[in-house]
């Protein structure tokens, strides 16, 4: 899946066109306390290569404090426009979000990305994401990239806003090297598929680092999670830079009360912390990089 030619990022990193490369990326940092402590433990063990923080969430400050105390941490902004849980909701940083269709009747973010695509004013999205990025920087994070919570910016007009903000701050935006046909096959509408393909092609032509595949094991899959993860990583092809996302958390009462899929999140922590995934990557001759090395390639 993706472009036939090798990712040009490989040679720019001093690698070959036949190397297999992956970013081991931790999502949802700061959503709850358990996500922050899990990332800290994985980072210090060298078990993950990057992560992204949810700035509007309750434990963001703890994540930011850790990054400030440890400047080498590879942390991005997890652009947050949705709030998916029932008992625990978060909302925007900006007043524009309220008038611009980013919130529900309780002034919290919508629960689905589809609702964001349908209702959000791109101008309000721009104000909100700029505020999230600026708060992350002000809190002491040396932001390395910008990606998306629940894919909520992967809608034509919103992706343009998202990419522009990342570029304005000198960091790579989440971008997959897919054709319009491949985006459409993934369930995106014709207009969004064309926009994504066009804009990401332009990003690559401008020298912005892009990715080939996003890989994960859905949080609904508790059975054989280790095996599924190994198979996902083994699927990385020569010439590709892939993006494997996990959602690790410590097993806490807060996590159990928050997430019906808490077992999968705890398993993500345990299987990467054990070293089993690092051994698998080594056996497969897959090289691990972080987003900081991609930020260094920004034009």
URSUL-V434980 format. One record per residue. N is the residue number from 1. RES is the residue in one small letter. PHI is phi in radians with two decimals (999 if undefined). PSI is psi in whole degrees, -180 to 180 (NA if undefined). OMEGA is omega as a letter, one per 20 degrees, with the letter a starting at -180 (999 if undefined). Layout:
{{N & RES & PHI & PSI & OMEGA} {N & RES & PHI & PSI & OMEGA}}
//
This chain:
{{1 & x & 999 & 140 & r} {2 & x & 1.89 & -166 & a} {3 & x & -1.23 & 151 & a} {4 & x & -1.29 & -35 & a} {5 & x & -1.40 & 151 & a} {6 & x & -1.05 & 154 & r} {7 & x & -1.19 & 124 & a} {8 & x & -1.09 & -17 & r} {9 & x & -1.02 & -34 & a} {10 & x & -1.01 & -52 & a} {11 & x & -1.17 & -33 & r} {12 & x & -1.17 & -24 & r} {13 & x & -1.55 & 1 & a} {14 & x & 1.47 & 17 & r} {15 & x & -1.79 & -180 & a} {16 & x & -1.82 & 166 & a} {17 & x & -1.22 & -8 & r} {18 & x & -1.88 & 1 & r} {19 & x & -1.23 & 154 & r} {20 & x & -1.95 & 125 & a} {21 & x & -2.31 & 144 & r} {22 & x & -2.48 & 146 & r} {23 & x & -1.75 & 128 & r} {24 & x & -1.69 & 103 & a} {25 & x & -1.99 & 129 & r} {26 & x & -1.66 & 120 & r} {27 & x & -1.63 & 164 & r} {28 & x & 1.17 & 27 & a} {29 & x & -1.23 & 127 & a} {30 & x & 1.71 & -7 & r} {31 & x & -1.06 & -39 & r} {32 & x & -2.62 & 170 & a} {33 & x & -1.06 & -40 & a} {34 & x & -1.09 & -28 & r} {35 & x & -1.30 & -33 & a} {36 & x & -1.26 & -49 & a} {37 & x & -1.13 & -35 & r} {38 & x & -1.15 & -45 & r} {39 & x & -1.07 & -44 & r} {40 & x & -0.99 & -46 & a} {41 & x & -1.16 & -42 & r} {42 & x & -1.17 & -41 & r} {43 & x & -1.09 & -45 & a} {44 & x & -1.21 & -23 & r} {45 & x & -1.50 & -6 & a} {46 & x & 1.24 & 25 & a} {47 & x & -1.60 & -16 & r} {48 & x & -2.28 & 160 & a} {49 & x & -1.94 & -11 & r} {50 & x & -2.99 & 171 & r} {51 & x & -2.82 & 176 & r} {52 & x & -2.48 & 140 & a} {53 & x & -1.78 & 145 & r} {54 & x & -1.64 & 99 & a} {55 & x & -1.08 & -38 & a} {56 & x & -1.32 & -5 & a} {57 & x & -1.54 & 164 & a} {58 & x & -1.13 & -29 & a} {59 & x & -1.84 & 18 & r} {60 & x & -1.05 & -42 & a} {61 & x & -1.03 & -37 & r} {62 & x & -1.14 & -40 & r} {63 & x & -1.11 & -43 & a} {64 & x & -1.14 & -40 & r} {65 & x & -1.07 & -39 & r} {66 & x & -1.13 & -43 & r} {67 & x & -1.13 & -40 & r} {68 & x & -1.11 & -38 & r} {69 & x & -1.36 & -18 & a} {70 & x & -2.32 & 81 & a} {71 & x & -1.09 & -18 & a} {72 & x & -1.35 & -10 & a} {73 & x & -1.01 & 134 & a} {74 & x & -1.64 & 93 & a} {75 & x & -2.17 & 133 & r} {76 & x & -1.95 & -179 & r} {77 & x & -1.74 & 122 & r} {78 & x & -1.58 & 86 & a} {79 & x & -0.85 & 116 & a} {80 & x & -2.00 & 115 & r} {81 & x & -2.24 & 4 & r} {82 & x & -2.28 & 156 & r} {83 & x & -2.42 & 100 & a} {84 & x & -1.61 & -12 & a} {85 & x & -1.58 & 162 & a} {86 & x & -1.50 & -48 & a} {87 & x & -1.49 & -24 & a} {88 & x & -2.22 & 113 & a} {89 & x & -2.14 & 151 & r} {90 & x & -2.29 & 160 & a} {91 & x & -2.30 & -174 & a} {92 & x & -1.36 & 167 & r} {93 & x & -1.58 & -17 & a} {94 & x & -2.04 & 151 & r} {95 & x & -1.22 & -30 & r} {96 & x & -1.04 & -28 & a} {97 & x & -1.11 & -33 & a} {98 & x & -1.24 & -44 & r} {99 & x & -1.45 & -14 & a} {100 & x & -1.77 & 18 & r} {101 & x & 1.40 & 18 & a} {102 & x & -1.62 & -5 & a} {103 & x & -2.25 & 162 & r} {104 & x & -1.63 & -168 & a} {105 & x & -1.13 & -21 & r} {106 & x & -1.63 & 11 & a} {107 & x & 1.06 & 30 & r} {108 & x & -1.91 & 160 & r} {109 & x & -1.03 & 154 & r} {110 & x & -1.08 & 158 & a} {111 & x & -1.46 & -16 & a} {112 & x & -2.26 & 153 & r} {113 & x & -1.20 & -30 & r} {114 & x & -1.08 & -40 & r} {115 & x & -1.16 & -36 & r} {116 & x & -1.11 & -47 & a} {117 & x & -1.05 & -37 & a} {118 & x & -1.32 & -37 & a} {119 & x & -1.95 & -20 & a} {120 & x & -1.38 & 134 & r} {121 & x & -1.41 & 124 & r} {122 & x & -0.94 & -32 & r} {123 & x & -1.14 & -38 & r} {124 & x & -1.23 & -38 & r} {125 & x & -1.08 & -43 & r} {126 & x & -1.03 & -46 & a} {127 & x & -1.11 & -42 & a} {128 & x & -1.19 & -46 & a} {129 & x & -1.22 & -34 & r} {130 & x & -1.10 & -41 & r} {131 & x & -1.13 & -41 & r} {132 & x & -1.12 & -44 & r} {133 & x & -1.13 & -45 & a} {134 & x & -1.12 & -38 & r} {135 & x & -1.16 & -39 & r} {136 & x & -1.07 & -45 & r} {137 & x & -1.13 & -43 & a} {138 & x & -1.13 & -28 & r} {139 & x & -1.39 & -5 & r} {140 & x & 1.83 & 9 & r} {141 & x & -1.50 & 129 & r} {142 & x & -1.47 & 86 & a} {143 & x & -1.13 & 130 & a} {144 & x & -1.79 & -17 & a} {145 & x & -2.96 & 175 & r} {146 & x & -2.40 & 125 & r} {147 & x & -2.24 & -163 & a} {148 & x & -2.34 & 130 & r} {149 & x & -1.36 & 123 & r} {150 & x & 1.05 & 20 & r} {151 & x & 1.12 & 25 & a} {152 & x & -1.21 & -18 & r} {153 & x & -1.63 & -1 & a} {154 & x & -1.45 & 58 & r} {155 & x & -2.40 & 131 & a} {156 & x & -0.57 & -69 & a} {157 & x & -1.11 & -32 & a} {158 & x & -1.31 & -35 & r} {159 & x & -1.14 & -37 & r} {160 & x & -1.04 & -44 & r} {161 & x & -1.10 & -48 & a} {162 & x & -1.00 & -50 & a} {163 & x & -1.11 & -41 & a} {164 & x & -1.08 & -40 & a} {165 & x & -1.14 & -46 & r} {166 & x & -1.03 & -47 & a} {167 & x & -1.10 & -39 & r} {168 & x & -1.08 & -28 & r} {169 & x & -1.70 & 5 & r} {170 & x & 1.33 & 24 & r} {171 & x & -2.15 & 153 & r} {172 & x & -1.27 & 135 & r} {173 & x & -1.45 & 156 & r} {174 & x & -1.02 & 125 & a} {175 & x & -2.67 & 125 & r} {176 & x & -1.87 & 136 & a} {177 & x & -1.41 & 73 & r} {178 & x & -2.06 & 150 & r} {179 & x & -1.37 & 166 & r} {180 & x & -1.04 & -37 & r} {181 & x & -1.12 & -38 & r} {182 & x & -1.23 & -39 & r} {183 & x & -1.07 & -44 & a} {184 & x & -1.11 & -38 & r} {185 & x & -1.11 & -27 & r} {186 & x & -1.41 & 3 & r} {187 & x & 1.81 & 5 & a} {188 & x & -1.51 & 148 & r} {189 & x & -1.17 & 165 & a} {190 & x & -1.05 & -44 & a} {191 & x & -1.16 & -44 & r} {192 & x & -1.15 & -40 & r} {193 & x & -1.05 & -44 & r} {194 & x & -1.14 & -42 & a} {195 & x & -1.11 & -47 & a} {196 & x & -1.08 & -47 & a} {197 & x & -1.09 & -44 & a} {198 & x & -1.13 & -48 & a} {199 & x & -1.19 & -39 & a} {200 & x & -1.27 & -34 & r} {201 & x & -1.05 & -42 & r} {202 & x & -1.16 & -39 & r} {203 & x & -1.01 & -47 & a} {204 & x & -1.11 & -42 & r} {205 & x & -1.09 & -30 & r} {206 & x & -1.46 & -2 & r} {207 & x & 1.62 & 10 & r} {208 & x & -1.41 & 130 & a} {209 & x & -1.12 & 135 & r} {210 & x & -2.21 & 169 & a} {211 & x & -2.02 & 162 & a} {212 & x & -1.71 & -41 & a} {213 & x & -2.53 & 148 & r} {214 & x & -1.87 & 127 & a} {215 & x & -2.12 & 144 & r} {216 & x & -2.91 & 168 & r} {217 & x & -2.00 & 119 & a} {218 & x & -0.94 & 144 & a} {219 & x & -1.14 & -15 & r} {220 & x & -1.30 & -15 & a} {221 & x & -1.65 & 93 & r} {222 & x & -1.50 & -32 & a} {223 & x & -1.29 & 133 & r} {224 & x & 0.93 & 43 & a} {225 & x & -1.13 & -36 & r} {226 & x & -1.12 & -48 & a} {227 & x & -1.09 & -42 & r} {228 & x & -1.09 & -40 & a} {229 & x & -1.16 & -43 & r} {230 & x & -1.09 & -41 & r} {231 & x & -1.15 & -38 & r} {232 & x & -1.08 & -46 & r} {233 & x & -1.15 & -38 & a} {234 & x & -1.16 & -18 & a} {235 & x & -1.35 & -8 & r} {236 & x & -1.12 & 129 & a} {237 & x & -1.67 & 156 & r} {238 & x & -0.99 & 140 & a} {239 & x & 1.51 & 3 & a} {240 & x & -1.89 & 147 & r} {241 & x & -1.98 & 110 & a} {242 & x & -1.87 & 163 & a} {243 & x & -2.25 & 101 & a} {244 & x & -1.69 & 123 & a} {245 & x & -1.88 & 137 & r} {246 & x & -2.28 & 165 & a} {247 & x & -2.27 & 63 & a} {248 & x & -1.32 & 144 & r} {249 & x & -2.64 & 152 & r} {250 & x & -1.30 & 153 & r} {251 & x & -1.41 & 103 & a} {252 & x & -2.27 & 160 & r} {253 & x & -1.00 & -37 & r} {254 & x & -1.06 & -47 & a} {255 & x & -1.07 & -44 & a} {256 & x & -1.11 & -35 & r} {257 & x & -1.31 & -21 & a} {258 & x & -1.59 & -48 & a} {259 & x & -2.05 & 119 & r} {260 & x & -1.06 & -25 & a} {261 & x & -1.67 & 28 & a} {262 & x & -1.04 & -32 & a} {263 & x & -1.09 & -42 & r} {264 & x & -1.13 & -38 & r} {265 & x & -1.15 & -40 & r} {266 & x & -1.17 & -39 & r} {267 & x & -1.13 & -37 & r} {268 & x & -1.01 & -44 & r} {269 & x & -1.09 & -50 & a} {270 & x & -1.15 & -41 & a} {271 & x & -1.30 & -30 & r} {272 & x & -1.41 & -33 & r} {273 & x & -1.22 & -28 & a} {274 & x & -1.18 & -21 & a} {275 & x & 1.61 & -6 & a} {276 & x & -1.12 & -38 & r} {277 & x & -1.26 & -36 & r} {278 & x & -1.09 & -41 & r} {279 & x & -1.11 & -40 & r} {280 & x & -1.14 & -44 & r} {281 & x & -1.08 & -40 & r} {282 & x & -1.13 & -44 & r} {283 & x & -1.10 & -34 & a} {284 & x & -1.48 & -3 & a} {285 & x & 1.01 & 42 & r} {286 & x & -1.76 & 127 & a} {287 & x & -1.58 & 139 & a} {288 & x & -1.81 & 129 & r} {289 & x & -2.22 & 169 & r} {290 & x & -1.98 & 176 & r} {291 & x & -1.30 & -20 & r} {292 & x & -1.09 & -37 & r} {293 & x & -1.20 & -30 & r} {294 & x & -1.33 & -36 & r} {295 & x & -1.05 & -34 & a} {296 & x & -1.17 & -17 & r} {297 & x & -1.59 & -3 & a} {298 & x & -1.09 & 139 & a} {299 & x & -1.20 & NA & 999}}
//
